[in-house]
Amino acid sequence: MKGNDLVPASYYLILSAVLFGLGVVGFVFKRNIITIFMCIELMLNAVNLAFVTFSQQHGQLDGQVFVFFVIVVAAAEAAVGLAIIMLIARNRQTLNVEKVDLLKL
Amino acid sequence: MLNIELFLFFLFAVMAVGGAVSLLAQRHPIRSALSLIVVMVSLAALYLLQGAEFIAAVQIIVYAGAIMVLFVFVIMLLNAGEEERTGRSRLAVVAGIPVGVLLTALLAWGVSGGATTQASVETVVQPYDTKQLAALLFREFVFPFELTSILILIAILGAVVLAKR
């Protein structure tokens, strides 16, 4: 399926940019640490979409291989990151990042 | 002029953007997690629309099926509640929307300019087989592949050690 004459690649890239911008805004302005982490995943997904679009545009599969690795790394990062979040929640009894502002209790 | 691919693209694009906006707008993190699942499923449909069927399957199985389930479990275990509305959060909405629009416009202008300069006519048969993707993954990219398996092992060890304490 050659998508270039059916759906222009720039449409996909603009969608990727929109999702990435929304992820950045959420990452900066949200206060719950889990929601911030989910905005990171949203940014990674936006980048994955851009990779797949470029892979299709150039006719090479390297972009999809990179998407595969990004998904694997995101899975590992989600596991460890959520473990860290659980530790912080256990120690500080809060999930609000504005309240976790001292290195030592 | 409207072909089925364009219609499907707009359908899933609206679903993805709607899910992302809902992720930001919801106050309870569980609703944000469900919105993110909507985003990931619609992105998987967009990958399928572009012919990347393996990536679409991996997105559903790993991202929506494992990572988001992990998120939902952690939200349940930590008993995360709603975010309160403070003065700062209202200011964030007022200040965040123009910043977000500006950043998105900048990115979109950058990427769409790059896409149209590329010759869009590819007469070579494009390799969309999962078999060819596997050949690429296990021949040229076998070293990063093995490294990611070690990475997953380290992540498992780290998560177990951290959560055990």
Interface residues (C-beta under 8 A of the other chain):
Chain A: M1 K2 G3 N4 D5 L6 V7 P8 A9 S10 Y11 Y12 L13 I14 L15 S16 A17 V18 L19 F20 G21 L22 G23 V24 V25 G26 V28 F29 K30 R31 N32 I34 T35 F37 M38 C39 E41 L42 N45 N48 L49 A50 V52 T53 S55 Q56 Q57 H58 G59 Q60 L61 D62 Q64 V65 V67 F68 F69 I71 V72 V73 A74 A75 A76 E77 A78 A79 V80 L82 A83 I84 I85 M86 L87 A89 L95 N96 E98
Chain B: N3 E5 L6 F9 A13 A16 V17 A20 V21 L23 L24 P29 S32 A33 L36 V39 M40 L43 L46 Y47 L49 Q50 G51 A52 F54 I55 V58 Q59 V62 Y63 A66 I67 L70 F71 V74 I75 L77 L78 A80 E83 R88 S89 A92 V93 A95 G96 I97 V99 G100 V101 L103 T104 L107 A108 G110 V111 S112 G114 A115 T116 Q118 S120 V121 E122 V124 Q126 P127 Y128 Q132 L133 L136 L137 F141 P144 T148 L151 I152 I154 A155 I156 G158 A159 L162 A163 R165
